[in-house]
Amino acid sequence: MAGLDIIKLIKEEWEDILISENQYSADDKIDFNKINLYTEFQKLNQSLFSGDVPEVPMKWGTRKTALGNVRFKRDRRTKEVRNMVLWISTFFDVNYRQFLNVLAHEMIHVLLESTPHQPRNPHGYEFMEQAQRINGMGLGFNITKTNGEDIGISDHAKQRLSGKKFVVIILNFDGYDSIAVTSRQVYERDFESLVGIFERIVNNTNKYKRVEINIIESQNPELLKYPQQRNFSRSISHMPITEEFLEELLNDNIVGTVVIEKGKENVVSEEIQ
């Protein structure tokens, strides 16, 4: 009797699942209200891990810095792991293929952290060994340490946060643009402190000769991707912005502009709408 090709059987099973009218196809966008985490977990556990991944509570989250994560507590003395929970974020507009990659990624963490000898590096040798094993099964998986794809915001997140207003701080340092995002409350409380920070930088150092600060009020859903700064009393966290997104924001509601130039008085303009 010829030996069974287990990989071939699993691949055929997955192809049947993906083309089923009652299931998602690989490129279908996920509806978070119509997909069962436990069902998907069981499918992957049997086909990828031979059922070895222990069942843990699974929850939908709203985290916007990671597609998924595993949280747990570890006893420092006994190394015992407790209260492990697997989270999948509903913030991102993922398709079924991306969802499966994220879930499998987090299941590797559950498997490794549940063993007596937990890995020192969460994405070290043990993790990559499991990832490469699954990627090599020919089932279409591409499990990586971090997501390298540009993934948009889900309709679920947009609906949840519809109507939310942001205050956007666009900073131009000698022709280089960057962005910071905050709330109206923080802006009104701390903006003078923020101006003071850049006055000191421009006038007391040689870092910048000119800083232009544009304040914009916007409901653009793309702003949900950015961390919201809680205060500007001592510093500001900002990041690069594309020319396309900058142009889009500058067509929104500009509240005011401050120009700080070395050796000159600040130029302040305000707009009322």
C-alpha angles and dihedrals in degrees: 000000000000117000118254118252098225095185091052092050092049091047091052090048091052092047088054090051094049095051095044114118089224094054138061121268116227095261097040115118114245120251102205091202092058106043124083115219093201093052091050091046092054092049092053094041092057099039100039107024105027088241093297098126109097115234113253132174111280126203141178113241138184099226113146099191097063137027091223142350143183119227126194145144123241125202105234092212103042097023087226114156119225139177095019114180129179114216129194117192120233091196095089130073098232130168124222094266091053091045092054092049091052094047093048090048091055092044089058088056091050091050095048097042091050093060123094090247107051116197117258091220114045090212097032133115097307093051094047091047090058093042093051091046091055094041088053095054092086094238096121098260121147106182113180136172092253133007113267098183126098102241124185131219118281123242085238091062093042092052092046092052100032112143094022111142123213132194109224121202111203111194123196113194109190090321098323115115129211137163140227125182129208143144130275089249094055092044093053092045101043109022095100088053089051092052088049091055092056093042088059093045094049098041101035103037139040093234097103133009095195136020124186118194119196118189115206131180111211145161093201106147091216087072088071087078093064125082111250112234114226098201143005097198096118109003146000129229111213138165139197120282129204120244090240095054092043091055090048092053094045087060089059128079107310107200098186149322133229122192118196116191127174113264094004136097116261116264110221126186129176133192126206120200 
